[in-house]
Amino acid sequence: MAVNTHLRRWYLVGFIVLIVAVIASFVIRTALHVDSPGIEIVSLEGTTRTVTLPMMKRMPTLKREGTYQNQFNNWRDKGTYTGVRLSDLIGSEVDYTSIRVVAADGYDLSIDRERVEDPDYPMILAYAFDDVEVPAWQMGFRIAVLPEDGAVSNAEYNTTSAGSFWVQNVTKIILQSGV
C-alpha cells in the first residue's frame, strides 16, 4: 500500500511539472512573439532587427482615413489605416538619407528622408485596414501616407503616381546613406 501511495505522489509531481512546463513554454513564446508577423529593419551598419506586430501596437499609432491617386488618376484603397509612423520605427536619432522599402513580391522603392518625416503627409507602416489586422488583412504591412484630409493626389505629392509609395506586403526597411 505504501508503494502505491509513493507512486501516486510521483505521478502527481510529474503531472504538475508537465503543466508548469507547458505554461512556461506558452508564456515565453508569447513574450518573444515567435509567431507574430513582423518586418525587418536593416541599419546603415547592416545589423537587422525584427519589429513584430505586438511591438508596433505598443508604440504610438496613427489611425486615419486614407486614399491615393494612381498613375491613371484613379483613387484607390479608401479606408481607415492604423499603424506606426516610419520615423518612430526607424528612430529620430538615426542618421540616414533615404529608406528602401522591400515587399514580399520583390517590389522595392527608395523614399527620401524628407518624405518619410514630412509632418503634412505622415508616412506610416499600417498594420490594419478598416480594423482588420495582419495577417487577416491580406495586403500585409503597408506603407500609407495619411495627410489630415486623407487623400494624396499625384499633383499635391508631386509625383506621377502617389500610389507607388503605398507599398503593400512590406517585409523589410533598409536604411540608406548618400544615394
CYANA upper distance limits for C-alpha pairs under 8 A (distance plus 0.5 A):
  1 MET  CA      5 THR  CA      6.97
  2 ALA  CA      6 HIS  CA      6.61
  3 VAL  CA      7 LEU  CA      6.53
  4 ASN  CA      8 ARG  CA      6.57
  5 THR  CA      9 ARG  CA      6.83
  6 HIS  CA     10 TRP  CA      7.03
  7 LEU  CA     11 TYR  CA      6.80
  8 ARG  CA     12 LEU  CA      6.60
  9 ARG  CA     13 VAL  CA      6.57
 10 TRP  CA     14 GLY  CA      6.47
 11 TYR  CA     15 PHE  CA      6.54
 12 LEU  CA     16 ILE  CA      6.66
 13 VAL  CA     17 VAL  CA      6.65
 14 GLY  CA     18 LEU  CA      6.65
 15 PHE  CA     19 ILE  CA      6.74
 16 ILE  CA     20 VAL  CA      6.66
 17 VAL  CA     21 ALA  CA      6.60
 18 LEU  CA     22 VAL  CA      6.73
 19 ILE  CA     23 ILE  CA      6.70
 20 VAL  CA     24 ALA  CA      6.46
 21 ALA  CA     25 SER  CA      6.54
 22 VAL  CA     26 PHE  CA      6.79
 23 ILE  CA     27 VAL  CA      6.69
 24 ALA  CA     28 ILE  CA      6.56
 25 SER  CA     29 ARG  CA      6.51
 26 PHE  CA     30 THR  CA      6.51
 27 VAL  CA     31 ALA  CA      6.52
 28 ILE  CA     32 LEU  CA      6.62
 29 ARG  CA     33 HIS  CA      6.43
 29 ARG  CA     34 VAL  CA      6.31
 30 THR  CA     34 VAL  CA      7.54
 33 HIS  CA     52 THR  CA      7.64
 33 HIS  CA     54 PRO  CA      7.83
 36 SER  CA     52 THR  CA      6.45
 36 SER  CA     53 LEU  CA      6.77
 36 SER  CA     54 PRO  CA      7.82
 37 PRO  CA     52 THR  CA      6.13
 37 PRO  CA     53 LEU  CA      6.26
 37 PRO  CA    134 VAL  CA      7.73
 37 PRO  CA    135 PRO  CA      7.42
 38 GLY  CA     50 THR  CA      6.93
 38 GLY  CA     51 VAL  CA      5.83
 38 GLY  CA     52 THR  CA      4.36
 38 GLY  CA     53 LEU  CA      6.10
 38 GLY  CA    171 THR  CA      7.94
 39 ILE  CA     50 THR  CA      6.10
 39 ILE  CA     51 VAL  CA      6.01
 39 ILE  CA     52 THR  CA      7.03
 39 ILE  CA    170 VAL  CA      7.54
 39 ILE  CA    171 THR  CA      5.34
 39 ILE  CA    172 LYS  CA      5.90
 39 ILE  CA    173 ILE  CA      8.08
 40 GLU  CA     48 THR  CA      6.82
 40 GLU  CA     49 ARG  CA      6.11
 40 GLU  CA     50 THR  CA      4.94
 40 GLU  CA     51 VAL  CA      6.83
 40 GLU  CA    171 THR  CA      6.83
 40 GLU  CA    172 LYS  CA      5.13
 40 GLU  CA    173 ILE  CA      6.78
 41 ILE  CA     48 THR  CA      6.13
 41 ILE  CA     49 ARG  CA      5.92
 41 ILE  CA     50 THR  CA      6.78
 41 ILE  CA     51 VAL  CA      7.95
 41 ILE  CA     90 ILE  CA      8.11
 41 ILE  CA    172 LYS  CA      6.29
 41 ILE  CA    173 ILE  CA      5.32
 41 ILE  CA    174 ILE  CA      6.34
 41 ILE  CA    175 LEU  CA      8.13
 42 VAL  CA     46 GLY  CA      6.17
 42 VAL  CA     47 THR  CA      6.12
 42 VAL  CA     48 THR  CA      4.99
 42 VAL  CA     49 ARG  CA      7.14
 42 VAL  CA    172 LYS  CA      7.99
 42 VAL  CA    173 ILE  CA      6.75
 42 VAL  CA    174 ILE  CA      5.16
 42 VAL  CA    175 LEU  CA      6.59
 43 SER  CA     47 THR  CA      5.92
 43 SER  CA     48 THR  CA      6.94
 43 SER  CA    174 ILE  CA      7.00
 43 SER  CA    175 LEU  CA      5.94
 44 LEU  CA     96 TYR  CA      7.97
 44 LEU  CA    174 ILE  CA      8.22
 44 LEU  CA    175 LEU  CA      6.05
 44 LEU  CA    176 GLN  CA      6.60
 44 LEU  CA    177 SER  CA      7.59
 51 VAL  CA     55 MET  CA      6.70
 51 VAL  CA     56 MET  CA      7.39
 52 THR  CA     56 MET  CA      6.81
 53 LEU  CA     57 LYS  CA      6.68
 53 LEU  CA    127 TYR  CA      7.91
 54 PRO  CA     58 ARG  CA      7.09
 55 MET  CA     59 MET  CA      7.38
 56 MET  CA     83 GLY  CA      8.17
 56 MET  CA     84 VAL  CA      7.05
 57 LYS  CA     61 THR  CA      7.80
 59 MET  CA     84 VAL  CA      7.36
 59 MET  CA     88 ASP  CA      8.42
 60 PRO  CA     84 VAL  CA      6.95
 61 THR  CA     82 THR  CA      7.26
 61 THR  CA     83 GLY  CA      5.83
 61 THR  CA     84 VAL  CA      5.29
 61 THR  CA     85 ARG  CA      7.55
 62 LEU  CA     81 TYR  CA      8.43
 62 LEU  CA     82 THR  CA      6.20
 62 LEU  CA     83 GLY  CA      6.08
 62 LEU  CA     84 VAL  CA      6.63
 62 LEU  CA     85 ARG  CA      7.57
 62 LEU  CA    124 ILE  CA      8.08
 63 LYS  CA     80 THR  CA      7.23
 63 LYS  CA     81 TYR  CA      6.05
 63 LYS  CA     82 THR  CA      4.75
 63 LYS  CA     83 GLY  CA      7.09
 64 ARG  CA     80 THR  CA      5.86
 64 ARG  CA     81 TYR  CA      6.09
 64 ARG  CA     82 THR  CA      7.20
 64 ARG  CA    146 LEU  CA      7.17
 64 ARG  CA    150 GLY  CA      7.47
 65 GLU  CA     78 LYS  CA      7.69
 65 GLU  CA     79 GLY  CA      5.94
 65 GLU  CA     80 THR  CA      4.72
 65 GLU  CA     81 TYR  CA      6.66
 65 GLU  CA    146 LEU  CA      7.68
 65 GLU  CA    149 ASP  CA      8.38
 65 GLU  CA    150 GLY  CA      5.61
 66 GLY  CA     77 ASP  CA      8.23
 66 GLY  CA     78 LYS  CA      6.08
 66 GLY  CA     79 GLY  CA      6.18
 66 GLY  CA     80 THR  CA      6.58
 66 GLY  CA     81 TYR  CA      7.10
 66 GLY  CA    144 ALA  CA      8.03
 66 GLY  CA    145 VAL  CA      7.79
 66 GLY  CA    146 LEU  CA      6.14
 66 GLY  CA    147 PRO  CA      8.32
 66 GLY  CA    150 GLY  CA      4.75
 66 GLY  CA    151 ALA  CA      6.19
 66 GLY  CA    152 VAL  CA      8.36
 67 THR  CA     75 TRP  CA      7.05
 67 THR  CA     76 ARG  CA      6.31
 67 THR  CA     77 ASP  CA      6.12
 67 THR  CA     78 LYS  CA      4.90
 67 THR  CA     79 GLY  CA      7.35
 67 THR  CA    150 GLY  CA      6.68
 67 THR  CA    151 ALA  CA      5.47
 67 THR  CA    152 VAL  CA      6.90
 68 TYR  CA     75 TRP  CA      5.96
 68 TYR  CA     76 ARG  CA      6.13
 68 TYR  CA     77 ASP  CA      7.72
 68 TYR  CA     78 LYS  CA      8.09
 68 TYR  CA    151 ALA  CA      6.18
 68 TYR  CA    152 VAL  CA      5.19
 68 TYR  CA    153 SER  CA      6.47
 68 TYR  CA    154 ASN  CA      8.49
 68 TYR  CA    162 ALA  CA      6.51
 68 TYR  CA    163 GLY  CA      6.06
 69 GLN  CA     73 ASN  CA      5.86
 69 GLN  CA     74 ASN  CA      5.84
 69 GLN  CA     75 TRP  CA      4.97
 69 GLN  CA     76 ARG  CA      6.77
 69 GLN  CA    152 VAL  CA      6.83
 69 GLN  CA    153 SER  CA      5.56
 69 GLN  CA    154 ASN  CA      6.43
 69 GLN  CA    161 SER  CA      6.95
 69 GLN  CA    162 ALA  CA      6.10
 69 GLN  CA    163 GLY  CA      6.23
 70 ASN  CA     74 ASN  CA      6.00
 70 ASN  CA     75 TRP  CA      6.97
 70 ASN  CA     76 ARG  CA      7.60
 70 ASN  CA    154 ASN  CA      7.83
 70 ASN  CA    160 THR  CA      8.32
 70 ASN  CA    161 SER  CA      5.27
 70 ASN  CA    162 ALA  CA      6.43
 70 ASN  CA    163 GLY  CA      5.29
 70 ASN  CA    164 SER  CA      7.79
 71 GLN  CA    154 ASN  CA      8.24
 71 GLN  CA    160 THR  CA      6.23
 71 GLN  CA    161 SER  CA      4.89
 71 GLN  CA    162 ALA  CA      8.06
 71 GLN  CA    163 GLY  CA      7.90
 72 PHE  CA    161 SER  CA      8.46
 73 ASN  CA    154 ASN  CA      7.94
 73 ASN  CA    161 SER  CA      8.38
 76 ARG  CA    163 GLY  CA      8.44
 79 GLY  CA    129 PHE  CA      7.11
 79 GLY  CA    130 ASP  CA      6.44
 80 THR  CA    129 PHE  CA      6.09
 80 THR  CA    130 ASP  CA      5.34
 80 THR  CA    131 ASP  CA      7.96
 81 TYR  CA    126 ALA  CA      6.51
 81 TYR  CA    127 TYR  CA      8.18
 81 TYR  CA    128 ALA  CA      6.28
 81 TYR  CA    129 PHE  CA      5.20
 81 TYR  CA    130 ASP  CA      6.87
 81 TYR  CA    131 ASP  CA      8.24
 81 TYR  CA    144 ALA  CA      7.96
 82 THR  CA    126 ALA  CA      5.73
 82 THR  CA    127 TYR  CA      6.57
 82 THR  CA    128 ALA  CA      5.58
 82 THR  CA    129 PHE  CA      6.96
 82 THR  CA    131 ASP  CA      8.04
 83 GLY  CA    124 ILE  CA      6.24
 83 GLY  CA    125 LEU  CA      5.79
 83 GLY  CA    126 ALA  CA      4.37
 83 GLY  CA    127 TYR  CA      5.77
 83 GLY  CA    128 ALA  CA      7.24
 84 VAL  CA     88 ASP  CA      7.29
 84 VAL  CA     89 LEU  CA      7.44
 84 VAL  CA    124 ILE  CA      5.67
 84 VAL  CA    125 LEU  CA      5.91
 84 VAL  CA    126 ALA  CA      7.00
 85 ARG  CA     89 LEU  CA      7.06
 85 ARG  CA    122 PRO  CA      7.39
 85 ARG  CA    123 MET  CA      6.29
 85 ARG  CA    124 ILE  CA      4.56
 85 ARG  CA    125 LEU  CA      6.75
 86 LEU  CA     90 ILE  CA      6.56
 86 LEU  CA    116 VAL  CA      7.06
 86 LEU  CA    117 GLU  CA      8.23
 86 LEU  CA    123 MET  CA      6.56
 86 LEU  CA    124 ILE  CA      5.60
 86 LEU  CA    125 LEU  CA      6.56
 87 SER  CA     91 GLY  CA      6.12
 87 SER  CA     92 SER  CA      6.56
 87 SER  CA    116 VAL  CA      7.17
 87 SER  CA    117 GLU  CA      6.60
 88 ASP  CA     92 SER  CA      7.31
 90 ILE  CA     94 VAL  CA      7.59
 95 ASP  CA    177 SER  CA      8.34
 96 TYR  CA    113 ARG  CA      7.68
 96 TYR  CA    175 LEU  CA      6.67
 96 TYR  CA    176 GLN  CA      6.15
 96 TYR  CA    177 SER  CA      5.52
 96 TYR  CA    178 GLY  CA      8.47
 97 THR  CA    112 ASP  CA      6.72
 97 THR  CA    113 ARG  CA      5.83
 97 THR  CA    175 LEU  CA      8.29
 97 THR  CA    176 GLN  CA      6.45
 97 THR  CA    177 SER  CA      5.40
 97 THR  CA    178 GLY  CA      6.72
 97 THR  CA    179 VAL  CA      7.99
 98 SER  CA    110 SER  CA      7.01
 98 SER  CA    111 ILE  CA      5.92
 98 SER  CA    112 ASP  CA      4.72
 98 SER  CA    113 ARG  CA      5.26
 98 SER  CA    175 LEU  CA      6.78
 98 SER  CA    176 GLN  CA      5.66
 98 SER  CA    177 SER  CA      7.00
 98 SER  CA    179 VAL  CA      8.26
 99 ILE  CA    110 SER  CA      6.00
 99 ILE  CA    111 ILE  CA      5.85
 99 ILE  CA    112 ASP  CA      7.07
 99 ILE  CA    113 ARG  CA      7.56
 99 ILE  CA    173 ILE  CA      6.96
 99 ILE  CA    174 ILE  CA      5.99
 99 ILE  CA    175 LEU  CA      5.08
 99 ILE  CA    176 GLN  CA      5.95
100 ARG  CA    108 ASP  CA      7.05
100 ARG  CA    109 LEU  CA      5.98
100 ARG  CA    110 SER  CA      4.76
100 ARG  CA    111 ILE  CA      6.87
100 ARG  CA    173 ILE  CA      6.18
100 ARG  CA    174 ILE  CA      5.47
100 ARG  CA    175 LEU  CA      6.94
100 ARG  CA    176 GLN  CA      7.56
101 VAL  CA    108 ASP  CA      5.84
101 VAL  CA    109 LEU  CA      5.78
101 VAL  CA    110 SER  CA      6.81
101 VAL  CA    111 ILE  CA      8.21
101 VAL  CA    167 VAL  CA      8.09
101 VAL  CA    170 VAL  CA      7.33
101 VAL  CA    171 THR  CA      8.44
101 VAL  CA    172 LYS  CA      6.53
101 VAL  CA    173 ILE  CA      5.20
101 VAL  CA    174 ILE  CA      6.99
102 VAL  CA    106 GLY  CA      6.93
102 VAL  CA    107 TYR  CA      6.46
102 VAL  CA    108 ASP  CA      4.87
102 VAL  CA    109 LEU  CA      7.30
102 VAL  CA    170 VAL  CA      6.24
102 VAL  CA    171 THR  CA      6.42
102 VAL  CA    172 LYS  CA      5.61
102 VAL  CA    173 ILE  CA      6.77
102 VAL  CA    174 ILE  CA      8.45
103 ALA  CA    107 TYR  CA      5.72
103 ALA  CA    108 ASP  CA      6.59
103 ALA  CA    167 VAL  CA      7.41
103 ALA  CA    168 GLN  CA      6.95
103 ALA  CA    169 ASN  CA      5.75
103 ALA  CA    170 VAL  CA      4.71
103 ALA  CA    171 THR  CA      5.86
103 ALA  CA    172 LYS  CA      7.46
104 ALA  CA    169 ASN  CA      6.13
104 ALA  CA    170 VAL  CA      6.71
104 ALA  CA    171 THR  CA      6.33
105 ASP  CA    169 ASN  CA      8.36
109 LEU  CA    165 PHE  CA      8.01
109 LEU  CA    167 VAL  CA      8.45
111 ILE  CA    115 ARG  CA      7.16
111 ILE  CA    116 VAL  CA      7.35
112 ASP  CA    116 VAL  CA      6.99
113 ARG  CA    117 GLU  CA      6.60
114 GLU  CA    118 ASP  CA      6.27
115 ARG  CA    121 TYR  CA      8.11
115 ARG  CA    123 MET  CA      8.07
116 VAL  CA    122 PRO  CA      7.77
116 VAL  CA    123 MET  CA      6.22
117 GLU  CA    122 PRO  CA      7.29
117 GLU  CA    123 MET  CA      7.66
118 ASP  CA    122 PRO  CA      6.32
118 ASP  CA    123 MET  CA      8.06
120 ASP  CA    147 PRO  CA      6.28
120 ASP  CA    148 GLU  CA      8.03
121 TYR  CA    145 VAL  CA      6.34
121 TYR  CA    146 LEU  CA      6.14
121 TYR  CA    147 PRO  CA      5.02
121 TYR  CA    148 GLU  CA      8.36
122 PRO  CA    145 VAL  CA      6.12
122 PRO  CA    146 LEU  CA      5.88
122 PRO  CA    147 PRO  CA      6.65
123 MET  CA    143 ILE  CA      7.26
123 MET  CA    144 ALA  CA      6.20
123 MET  CA    145 VAL  CA      4.99
123 MET  CA    146 LEU  CA      6.92
124 ILE  CA    142 ARG  CA      8.46
124 ILE  CA    143 ILE  CA      6.14
124 ILE  CA    144 ALA  CA      5.86
124 ILE  CA    145 VAL  CA      6.94
124 ILE  CA    146 LEU  CA      8.19
125 LEU  CA    141 PHE  CA      6.77
125 LEU  CA    142 ARG  CA      5.94
125 LEU  CA    143 ILE  CA      5.21
125 LEU  CA    144 ALA  CA      6.92
126 ALA  CA    141 PHE  CA      6.09
126 ALA  CA    142 ARG  CA      5.52
126 ALA  CA    143 ILE  CA      6.48
126 ALA  CA    144 ALA  CA      6.82
127 TYR  CA    133 GLU  CA      6.15
127 TYR  CA    134 VAL  CA      6.28
127 TYR  CA    140 GLY  CA      7.40
127 TYR  CA    141 PHE  CA      5.53
127 TYR  CA    142 ARG  CA      7.29
128 ALA  CA    132 VAL  CA      5.65
128 ALA  CA    133 GLU  CA      4.61
128 ALA  CA    134 VAL  CA      6.81
128 ALA  CA    137 TRP  CA      7.22
128 ALA  CA    141 PHE  CA      8.30
129 PHE  CA    133 GLU  CA      7.13
129 PHE  CA    137 TRP  CA      7.43
132 VAL  CA    136 ALA  CA      6.95
132 VAL  CA    137 TRP  CA      6.06
133 GLU  CA    137 TRP  CA      5.76
134 VAL  CA    138 GLN  CA      7.48
134 VAL  CA    139 MET  CA      8.39
134 VAL  CA    140 GLY  CA      5.93
134 VAL  CA    141 PHE  CA      7.31
135 PRO  CA    140 GLY  CA      6.75
139 MET  CA    168 GLN  CA      6.03
139 MET  CA    169 ASN  CA      5.96
140 GLY  CA    168 GLN  CA      6.76
140 GLY  CA    169 ASN  CA      4.86
140 GLY  CA    170 VAL  CA      7.39
141 PHE  CA    168 GLN  CA      6.69
141 PHE  CA    169 ASN  CA      5.60
141 PHE  CA    170 VAL  CA      5.78
141 PHE  CA    171 THR  CA      8.11
142 ARG  CA    166 TRP  CA      7.02
142 ARG  CA    167 VAL  CA      6.06
142 ARG  CA    168 GLN  CA      4.80
142 ARG  CA    169 ASN  CA      6.32
142 ARG  CA    170 VAL  CA      6.33
143 ILE  CA    165 PHE  CA      7.35
143 ILE  CA    166 TRP  CA      5.29
143 ILE  CA    167 VAL  CA      5.69
143 ILE  CA    168 GLN  CA      7.02
143 ILE  CA    170 VAL  CA      8.07
144 ALA  CA    165 PHE  CA      7.95
144 ALA  CA    166 TRP  CA      5.71
144 ALA  CA    167 VAL  CA      8.21
145 VAL  CA    152 VAL  CA      7.73
145 VAL  CA    165 PHE  CA      8.25
145 VAL  CA    166 TRP  CA      7.64
146 LEU  CA    150 GLY  CA      5.85
146 LEU  CA    151 ALA  CA      7.66
146 LEU  CA    152 VAL  CA      8.08
147 PRO  CA    151 ALA  CA      7.19
147 PRO  CA    152 VAL  CA      7.76
152 VAL  CA    156 GLU  CA      7.37
152 VAL  CA    157 TYR  CA      7.00
152 VAL  CA    162 ALA  CA      6.94
153 SER  CA    157 TYR  CA      6.61
153 SER  CA    162 ALA  CA      6.76
154 ASN  CA    158 ASN  CA      6.35
154 ASN  CA    159 THR  CA      5.75
154 ASN  CA    160 THR  CA      6.30
154 ASN  CA    161 SER  CA      5.98
154 ASN  CA    162 ALA  CA      5.58
155 ALA  CA    159 THR  CA      7.04
155 ALA  CA    160 THR  CA      8.39
157 TYR  CA    162 ALA  CA      6.86
161 SER  CA    165 PHE  CA      8.41
162 ALA  CA    166 TRP  CA      8.03
163 GLY  CA    167 VAL  CA      8.48
